[in-house]
Amino acid sequence: MKKQLTAIALLGALFAAAGISSAQAETTTPAKPAAKKAAPKKKAPAKKAAAAAAAAPAAKMPFSSDAEDDDSEPELGGTLSADFNCELGQKLTIWKNEADDKHIAIRWNKKINRLTRVETTTGANRFENRKVGLVWIGIPAKGLLLDSKKGQQLANECKNAEQQHAAAAAQAPAVAAAPKN
């Protein structure tokens, strides 16, 4: 047992050392030789081509961004939206792309943010943007918006039109079945 723990500890140390050295290698920049200078005309077309290549995939994927937790507003073309009414008169809108179930876009406080799906063991739909601090948890009956940075609820009992009709239908038979005196 001690041999296995020692082997695991050594492997962990090796992986940690490899991760540190690769991170250091990425952050260091090689020295540029003073004798070689590229002409400005050669750099400009390369920058334009790189910008065009970066823009092309963004046009295809409505929720695409360079980073998972990008705080820029996502492109919403070709998506389905749902308006949610929450407790205390709060409102939010969620956009979903049928081709991409890993991301949603949410409008909260006049800002649209891209959230990425986080796997759960409960089966709830959890989407998160760690950079902004938003967490959306959706269950069949309602949704909940959290601020993970402050550790507080932003909106609770959020329901779209479909969830509001289902809740009203569930309450109606209970009222009709009440005994009359």
Residue frames as qw, qx, qy, qz and C-alpha x, y, z in Angstrom:
[[0.000, 0.886, 0.464, 0.000, 0.00, 0.00, 0.00],
 [0.305, -0.797, 0.106, 0.511, 2.86, 2.38, 0.88],
 [0.428, -0.110, 0.597, 0.670, 4.52, 1.61, -2.45],
 [0.215, 0.632, 0.648, 0.367, 1.35, 2.53, -4.32],
 [0.142, -0.941, -0.247, 0.182, 0.95, 5.79, -2.42],
 [0.413, -0.584, 0.332, 0.615, 4.60, 6.64, -3.04],
 [0.385, 0.175, 0.674, 0.606, 4.20, 5.88, -6.75],
 [0.090, 0.817, 0.540, 0.180, 1.06, 8.05, -6.95],
 [0.273, -0.884, -0.037, 0.378, 2.82, 10.89, -5.15],
 [0.436, -0.341, 0.494, 0.671, 5.80, 10.67, -7.51],
 [0.300, 0.449, 0.679, 0.497, 3.53, 10.65, -10.57],
 [0.050, -0.918, -0.391, 0.043, 1.67, 13.67, -9.23],
 [0.357, -0.745, 0.180, 0.534, 4.93, 15.52, -8.65],
 [0.433, -0.034, 0.621, 0.652, 6.11, 14.66, -12.17],
 [0.185, 0.676, 0.621, 0.350, 2.87, 15.89, -13.72],
 [0.190, -0.932, -0.199, 0.237, 2.98, 19.06, -11.62],
 [0.414, -0.544, 0.363, 0.633, 6.60, 19.71, -12.65],
 [0.360, 0.237, 0.680, 0.593, 5.75, 19.07, -16.31],
 [0.054, 0.841, 0.524, 0.125, 2.77, 21.46, -16.05],
 [0.281, -0.863, 0.005, 0.419, 4.93, 24.19, -14.51],
 [0.416, -0.329, 0.511, 0.676, 7.70, 23.86, -17.08],
 [0.281, 0.453, 0.681, 0.503, 5.23, 23.91, -19.99],
 [0.057, -0.922, -0.378, 0.058, 3.48, 26.96, -18.52],
 [0.353, -0.727, 0.204, 0.553, 6.83, 28.70, -18.15],
 [0.429, -0.003, 0.637, 0.640, 7.74, 27.77, -21.72],
 [0.190, 0.707, 0.613, 0.297, 4.49, 29.31, -22.98],
 [0.157, -0.949, -0.206, 0.180, 5.02, 32.58, -21.13],
 [0.421, -0.563, 0.347, 0.621, 8.62, 33.12, -22.15],
 [0.620, 0.769, 0.075, -0.136, 9.23, 34.73, -25.52],
 [0.819, 0.037, 0.183, 0.543, 12.29, 33.95, -27.62],
 [0.195, -0.676, 0.136, 0.698, 14.73, 36.78, -28.24],
 [0.645, 0.730, 0.225, -0.014, 14.35, 38.36, -31.65],
 [0.665, -0.067, 0.226, 0.708, 17.50, 38.71, -33.70],
 [0.019, 0.759, 0.058, -0.649, 18.23, 42.34, -34.52],
 [0.147, -0.279, 0.649, 0.692, 19.50, 41.54, -38.03],
 [0.025, 0.346, 0.853, 0.391, 16.17, 40.14, -39.31],
 [0.255, 0.360, 0.323, -0.837, 13.36, 42.62, -39.79],
 [0.335, 0.449, 0.802, 0.209, 10.20, 41.75, -41.68],
 [0.004, 0.180, 0.299, 0.937, 8.72, 44.23, -44.08],
 [0.336, 0.185, 0.478, -0.790, 5.48, 45.86, -42.84],
 [0.605, 0.219, -0.351, -0.680, 3.67, 44.81, -46.02],
 [0.480, 0.072, -0.873, -0.059, 4.20, 41.13, -45.19],
 [0.034, -0.116, -0.788, 0.604, 2.80, 41.49, -41.65],
 [0.416, 0.172, 0.130, -0.883, -0.38, 43.33, -42.60],
 [0.666, 0.082, -0.524, -0.524, -1.81, 40.62, -44.91],
 [0.418, -0.009, -0.880, 0.225, -1.03, 37.96, -42.31],
 [0.106, 0.141, 0.590, -0.788, -2.95, 39.90, -39.66],
 [0.549, 0.167, -0.117, -0.810, -5.90, 40.41, -41.99],
 [0.617, 0.079, -0.736, -0.267, -5.97, 36.71, -42.89],
 [0.252, -0.066, -0.848, 0.462, -5.82, 35.72, -39.23],
 [0.287, 0.166, 0.367, -0.869, -8.65, 38.10, -38.36],
 [0.630, 0.151, -0.366, -0.668, -10.78, 36.77, -41.24],
 [0.531, 0.034, -0.847, -0.004, -10.11, 33.18, -40.16],
 [0.068, -0.114, -0.739, 0.660, -11.06, 34.01, -36.58],
 [0.420, 0.182, 0.137, -0.878, -14.27, 35.73, -37.69],
 [0.534, 0.097, -0.664, -0.515, -15.42, 32.89, -39.95],
 [0.368, -0.179, -0.899, 0.156, -15.97, 30.27, -37.20],
 [0.065, 0.231, 0.523, -0.818, -17.70, 32.86, -35.00],
 [0.467, 0.149, -0.219, -0.844, -20.29, 33.44, -37.69],
 [0.548, -0.017, -0.784, -0.290, -21.10, 29.72, -37.85],
 [0.460, -0.318, -0.768, 0.312, -21.51, 29.11, -34.10],
 [0.213, -0.805, -0.268, -0.485, -24.00, 31.45, -32.39],
 [0.615, -0.788, 0.016, -0.032, -22.45, 31.11, -28.95],
 [0.840, 0.175, -0.136, 0.495, -18.85, 30.87, -30.06],
 [0.153, -0.962, 0.211, -0.075, -16.11, 32.78, -28.35],
 [0.482, 0.585, -0.610, 0.231, -12.38, 32.40, -28.03],
 [0.052, 0.243, -0.816, 0.522, -12.52, 31.49, -24.34],
 [0.307, -0.396, -0.865, -0.022, -15.01, 29.37, -22.45],
 [0.254, -0.709, -0.516, 0.408, -15.69, 32.14, -19.94],
 [0.257, 0.244, 0.219, 0.909, -15.52, 35.11, -22.26],
 [0.016, 0.565, 0.544, -0.620, -17.41, 38.12, -20.96],
 [0.142, 0.187, -0.370, -0.899, -18.15, 39.56, -24.41],
 [0.667, 0.264, 0.323, -0.617, -21.70, 39.31, -25.71],
 [0.459, 0.014, 0.845, 0.274, -22.39, 36.18, -27.80],
 [0.274, 0.106, -0.517, -0.804, -23.84, 36.19, -31.31],
 [0.474, 0.159, 0.689, -0.525, -27.55, 35.25, -31.06],
 [0.528, 0.342, -0.397, -0.668, -28.43, 34.58, -34.70],
 [0.634, 0.092, -0.718, -0.273, -30.37, 31.34, -35.33],
 [0.134, 0.026, -0.854, 0.502, -31.27, 30.71, -31.70],
 [0.419, -0.590, -0.611, -0.322, -34.51, 30.12, -29.80],
 [0.030, 0.318, -0.439, 0.840, -35.34, 32.43, -26.92],
 [0.474, -0.559, -0.679, -0.048, -37.46, 32.03, -23.80],
 [0.112, -0.582, 0.209, -0.778, -38.50, 34.83, -21.47],
 [0.522, -0.289, -0.745, 0.298, -38.58, 34.01, -17.76],
 [0.331, -0.717, 0.001, -0.614, -40.55, 35.82, -15.05],
 [0.521, 0.027, -0.705, 0.480, -39.02, 35.46, -11.60],
 [0.408, -0.680, -0.525, 0.309, -39.90, 36.38, -8.03],
 [0.256, -0.673, -0.126, 0.682, -40.03, 40.04, -7.12],
 [0.449, 0.840, 0.138, -0.271, -40.79, 41.07, -10.71],
 [0.241, -0.595, 0.613, 0.461, -37.37, 40.15, -12.08],
 [0.830, 0.511, 0.111, -0.194, -37.09, 39.09, -15.72],
 [0.285, -0.538, 0.680, 0.408, -34.45, 37.33, -17.79],
 [0.796, 0.494, -0.113, -0.331, -34.17, 35.83, -21.25],
 [0.576, -0.355, 0.702, 0.221, -32.36, 32.65, -22.26],
 [0.627, 0.580, -0.335, -0.398, -31.28, 31.79, -25.80],
 [0.714, -0.210, 0.663, 0.083, -30.54, 28.22, -26.88],
 [0.397, 0.516, -0.585, -0.484, -29.08, 26.87, -30.07],
 [0.948, 0.014, 0.124, -0.294, -30.51, 23.48, -31.06],
 [0.806, 0.448, -0.345, 0.175, -27.17, 22.46, -32.60],
 [0.354, 0.392, -0.583, 0.617, -25.19, 23.35, -29.45],
 [0.664, -0.620, -0.356, -0.217, -26.54, 22.04, -26.14],
 [0.698, -0.142, -0.346, 0.611, -23.28, 22.85, -24.33],
 [0.199, -0.050, -0.129, 0.970, -23.94, 26.62, -24.19],
 [0.019, 0.810, 0.583, 0.060, -26.71, 29.12, -23.57],
 [0.194, 0.302, -0.057, 0.932, -26.85, 32.88, -23.61],
 [0.280, -0.676, -0.646, 0.216, -28.65, 34.71, -20.83],
 [0.078, 0.590, 0.041, 0.802, -29.73, 38.35, -20.57],
 [0.530, -0.635, -0.486, 0.283, -29.58, 39.62, -17.02],
 [0.268, -0.775, -0.094, 0.565, -29.42, 43.28, -15.99],
 [0.437, 0.864, -0.035, -0.250, -29.32, 44.49, -19.62],
 [0.017, 0.655, -0.726, -0.210, -26.21, 42.39, -20.39],
 [0.951, 0.177, -0.118, -0.224, -26.02, 39.17, -22.39],
 [0.255, -0.620, 0.742, -0.022, -23.55, 36.54, -21.20],
 [0.746, 0.237, -0.587, -0.205, -22.53, 33.15, -22.57],
 [0.615, -0.456, 0.555, -0.324, -22.76, 30.26, -20.11],
 [0.439, 0.343, -0.816, -0.152, -21.23, 26.79, -20.52],
 [0.870, -0.287, -0.246, -0.316, -22.89, 23.54, -19.39],
 [0.075, -0.490, 0.790, -0.360, -21.49, 21.93, -16.24],
 [0.602, -0.112, -0.770, -0.182, -22.28, 18.26, -15.67],
 [0.454, -0.406, 0.433, -0.665, -24.31, 17.44, -12.55],
 [0.065, 0.029, -0.993, 0.097, -25.17, 14.23, -10.76],
 [0.323, 0.333, 0.624, -0.629, -28.76, 15.33, -10.11],
 [0.347, 0.463, 0.737, 0.349, -29.82, 15.74, -13.72],
 [0.066, 0.886, 0.243, -0.389, -30.44, 19.48, -13.37],
 [0.589, 0.629, 0.134, 0.489, -29.31, 21.72, -16.22],
 [0.445, -0.778, -0.006, 0.444, -26.43, 23.80, -14.85],
 [0.575, 0.638, 0.095, 0.503, -24.74, 26.48, -16.93],
 [0.527, -0.732, -0.063, 0.427, -21.94, 28.67, -15.67],
 [0.479, 0.736, -0.104, 0.468, -19.67, 31.55, -16.61],
 [0.714, -0.427, -0.285, 0.476, -16.89, 31.62, -14.02],
 [0.386, 0.178, 0.016, 0.905, -15.38, 34.87, -15.25],
 [0.257, -0.489, -0.182, -0.813, -18.61, 36.84, -14.82],
 [0.095, -0.096, 0.774, -0.618, -19.80, 34.72, -11.89],
 [0.673, 0.036, -0.011, -0.738, -23.23, 33.71, -13.23],
 [0.065, -0.032, 0.997, -0.006, -24.72, 30.26, -12.64],
 [0.643, 0.010, -0.155, -0.750, -28.08, 29.17, -14.12],
 [0.144, -0.021, 0.979, -0.146, -29.70, 26.05, -12.69],
 [0.578, 0.056, -0.246, -0.776, -32.75, 24.83, -14.55],
 [0.229, 0.078, 0.955, -0.173, -35.10, 22.07, -13.43],
 [0.007, 0.409, 0.784, 0.466, -38.42, 21.17, -15.06],
 [0.185, -0.770, -0.596, 0.134, -40.45, 23.27, -12.60],
 [0.078, -0.991, -0.035, 0.102, -38.32, 26.45, -12.42],
 [0.689, 0.429, -0.187, 0.554, -34.94, 28.08, -12.80],
 [0.528, -0.802, -0.073, 0.268, -32.53, 29.81, -10.46],
 [0.520, 0.701, -0.159, 0.462, -29.84, 32.40, -11.22],
 [0.713, -0.620, -0.092, 0.316, -26.89, 32.67, -8.83],
 [0.225, 0.887, -0.346, 0.206, -23.90, 34.96, -8.40],
 [0.924, -0.103, -0.265, 0.254, -21.03, 32.59, -7.63],
 [0.419, 0.424, -0.310, 0.741, -18.63, 35.42, -6.80],
 [0.286, -0.451, 0.274, -0.800, -20.85, 36.92, -4.10],
 [0.139, -0.073, -0.961, 0.228, -22.44, 33.60, -3.08],
 [0.322, 0.320, 0.488, -0.745, -26.02, 34.82, -3.38],
 [0.391, 0.514, 0.750, 0.145, -29.19, 34.31, -5.38],
 [0.018, -0.118, 0.238, 0.964, -29.92, 36.82, -8.11],
 [0.599, 0.016, -0.209, -0.773, -33.29, 35.44, -9.22],
 [0.191, -0.009, 0.959, -0.211, -35.44, 32.59, -7.90],
 [0.463, 0.471, 0.687, -0.303, -38.65, 30.91, -9.04],
 [0.194, 0.475, -0.415, -0.751, -37.91, 31.82, -12.67],
 [0.559, 0.300, 0.772, -0.041, -40.51, 30.29, -15.00],
 [0.044, 0.089, -0.549, -0.830, -41.10, 30.56, -18.72],
 [0.593, 0.014, -0.106, -0.798, -44.62, 30.51, -20.20],
 [0.703, 0.021, -0.683, -0.199, -44.65, 26.71, -20.47],
 [0.367, -0.035, -0.770, 0.521, -43.63, 26.25, -16.83],
 [0.255, 0.006, 0.316, -0.914, -46.21, 28.82, -15.68],
 [0.699, -0.006, -0.332, -0.633, -49.01, 26.94, -17.51],
 [0.642, -0.001, -0.762, 0.088, -47.86, 23.63, -16.02],
 [0.141, -0.010, -0.654, 0.743, -47.83, 25.13, -12.52],
 [0.459, 0.010, 0.088, -0.884, -51.32, 26.58, -13.01],
 [0.738, 0.003, -0.536, -0.410, -52.63, 23.23, -14.29],
 [0.496, -0.002, -0.796, 0.348, -51.13, 21.43, -11.31],
 [0.058, 0.044, 0.523, -0.849, -52.82, 23.83, -8.88],
 [0.515, -0.049, -0.247, -0.819, -56.23, 23.81, -10.60],
 [0.681, -0.178, -0.684, -0.191, -57.14, 20.16, -9.78],
 [0.360, -0.110, -0.691, 0.617, -56.11, 20.69, -6.16],
 [0.223, 0.046, 0.213, -0.950, -58.52, 23.61, -5.84],
 [0.626, -0.046, -0.424, -0.653, -61.34, 21.72, -7.62],
 [0.643, -0.107, -0.757, 0.043, -60.89, 18.66, -5.40],
 [0.017, 0.146, -0.579, 0.802, -61.19, 20.64, -2.17],
 [0.147, -0.485, -0.860, 0.054, -64.27, 19.58, -0.17],
 [0.170, -0.485, -0.167, -0.841, -67.15, 22.05, 0.04],
 [0.098, -0.157, -0.765, 0.617, -68.68, 22.85, 3.44]]
